[in-house]
Amino acid sequence: MAAHSLEQLEAIYNQPFFKLIDQARATLLEHWPADQVQLCTLLSIKTGGCSEDCGYCSQSARAKAGVKAESLMETEDILKVARLAKTNGATRFCMGAAWKGIRETDAKFQSVLETVRAVNDLGLEVCVTLGQLSEEAARQLKDAGVSAYNHNIDTSPEYYSEIVTTHSFKDRLDTIKHVQNVGMSVCCGGIIGMGETVTDRLKMLEVLTKFSPEPESVPINCLVPIDGTKIAAKLPDHKMVDIFELVRLIATTRIALPRTKVRLSAGRRSLSKEGQALCFLAGANSIFYGDKLLTTPNPDENDDDQLLASLGLEKMAPVTAV
């Protein structure tokens, strides 16, 4: 799929609403089963104490959100959560560690590799997010059975320094390049509602369309402001992103990246059932499933089951790493 310029994305995004929905729906039906949604469970395997200053994150050591630094979880403890997630219908198990990055010679990295192998043996797709990676570390993760590496770019290159100062936008792209160089899939998206403009959102999407190959999945998160974080202080009167802006972005992402899973991610708890249905109609075909996303709340699994059933949507089967 050819890269899209900002002008092309603006033309798609600014179409009359129902015309945009029709185009996005047609794109989804061309490339994906109409009635299937991927369920992903996300677990923080190492919480808090991160040296980065990401303004939205309660796990930053610079935040005053009351999140205590914890050590890396043991493999067997992680497997208990993974088994339950599979029993409940999740097909992808995502593990996140609050690190700036990881070196392949670190004992903690070897422990993560052991866990990846064990989760992969359960028949679940494995996704991890561990911060910055060398190409060798990426290769070892792929060999252990990781299906996709999550490394969000968060926002536009121009707005990035308003969100994070301890690493650059280029640092994010370098890790993504290392992941793609070893043939591992990339899960990469962003967060909206952090004070950025619609143009910033589309510039973020412009960058994603230039990835080669295109991202395997794009999580679209709505900011959940957490007391004690830099963004929450910056936006004291924060309001949830307008549902029509969210749906327009999902639809534009679906059209621009037709073979990519578009994941409705953080902030979903604040959406009505009707709003979520609109997101699925516009091309979202993946959600995070479980009561927590790292440190923020998520809709109850029973509520999600009822929503999917009422919409006639089924759970997508997993594709495990080889």
PyMOL commands that set and color helices and strands:
alter all, ss='L'
color gray80, all
select helices_A, chain A and resi 6-13+17-31+75-87+107-121+135-144+160-162+169-181+198-209+230-234+243-256+268-270+273-281+301-311
alter helices_A, ss='H'
color red, helices_A
select strands_A, chain A and resi 36-46+92-97+125-129+148-150+185-187+190-192+217-222+261-264+286-288+292-293+296-297+314-315
alter strands_A, ss='S'
color yellow, strands_A
deselect
rebuild
show_as cartoon
